[in-house]
Amino acid sequence: MKLANPDLLKFQNYIDGEWRDAEGTAEVRDPANGELLGKVADGSAADAEAAVAAASAAFPEWSRRTAGERAAVLKRWYQLIMDNSEDLARILTLEQGKPLAEAQGEIIYGASFIEWFAEECRRAYGQTIPSHNPGMRLSTIRQPVGVVTCITPWNFPNAMITRKAAPALAAGCTVVIKPALETPLSALALCRLAEEAGLPKGTINVVTGTDAPGIGRVLTQDPRVAKFTFTGSTAVGKLLMAQCASTVKKMSMELGGNAPFIVFDDADIDTAVKACVATKFRNAGQVCVATNRIYVHESVHDEFVEQLRAEVAALKIGHGTEEGVNMGPMIFRRAVDRVQGLVQDAVAAGAKIEIGGEQLPNGENYFAPTLITGVTDNMRIAQEENFGPIAAVQKFTEEDDVVRRANDTPYGLAAYVMSENIRRANRVVEALEYGMIACNTGVFSTTVAPFGGTKESGIGREGGVEGMAEFYETKYCCFGA
Ligand code: ADP
């Protein structure tokens, strides 16, 4: 891998300010062609324990610094990431597969959390409370929760780390991160820059390893850990929540979704099609807020489908580092097989493939961007998060009915509404049981707004003022007469 700053390529774990080997190593491969990118330390539960011990030891000093002092270090980290953004994007594309332009976007998005929370931590105001008793004085102060552990996924190997680590560090917490097995290099490169920025030893630790359950048990059950934060599948999230119960840890969970995308008859069809492409095919559909069920009013259905088919046909597929590529491979073969199965199941039940629907000859992890119509709510493709480049369209006629269908899922992460009628848009936005609603756009994530889900899509919010609050305890102080 050719980088302007080769020092960013790290293959050891970062524990207590040291780069450490583990007992064995694990291979990291390019999902586009299977090429070996390197072998990282295959950390164990014992390494996770060492990292928690280091984070615990580093907490008193880091938490006692002023917010301004912590902010200064975090701003250096932010600047180093921006200065090295091209290399970081390259590492990300090579281990994850997304097109380089998307990877560059992720690096900037990821860095923006560090800048935002560095600013936000200076405003950790408490309150003075009008007392119920004339002799008493009541107030609150906000203090960092303590050691924070994070488990992150492979679909956003950079931003899912900064969105957790930045507010935690800004609040005065120390962190231990276990990145996904598929994408450890982005995490280690971020850590290398954190070291250079001057984060003290033990404040940030990364443990990579194939024994995710063993490492996960330490991060969710060690009594020295105050808070656990996870992004990943709902199934694993539920397991980890149960593990956290043993020591009543604070928890944040960003889990799966089943996003509806509703196109009303009063929508601007161009806008709707562009928004749909943006939410559906970015990162080959491997995004928790990606559109999963597309509901189109019967009177605009054919026009919408025709335009969407043309957009899908125009997508350029290939290795993420190639010029002009819009979509790369999926992360691994298992994901391709799953998506293929969902399409076959839908077709067997009467859906029609308009375009795509098969693997591509580019390599074993490539699946064609696909549009299918005639989908119904009982098909697996409408019930499960497809997490792939499959646009699955169904028709509707009545507003009440489509809102009911859109809400009829255990998930509640993101939903999309396309309508030029402001009264309808407001009504539907309020009626949808989701944590985030995008109206007339397919792109909505930003540092300054709260990201998170309702129902089985999660607990807590990341980003915005809410994202900072997750890492403080509010302490009530009562001074007697
Ligand atoms: P995905 O299906 O997107 O890979 P997962 O929920 O399986 O989502 O993975 C998200 C993160 O959770 C990854 O870092 C993965 O290594 C980790 N993980 C998976 N299973 C476990 C487990 N049993 N305990 C702890 N971490 C796990």
Boltz pocket constraint, residues with backbone or C-beta under 6 A from the ligand:
constraints:
  - pocket:
      binder: B
      contacts: [[A, 151], [A, 152], [A, 153], [A, 154], [A, 178], [A, 179], [A, 180], [A, 181], [A, 209], [A, 212], [A, 213], [A, 214], [A, 215], [A, 216], [A, 217], [A, 231], [A, 232], [A, 233], [A, 234], [A, 236], [A, 237], [A, 239], [A, 240]]
      max_distance: 6.0
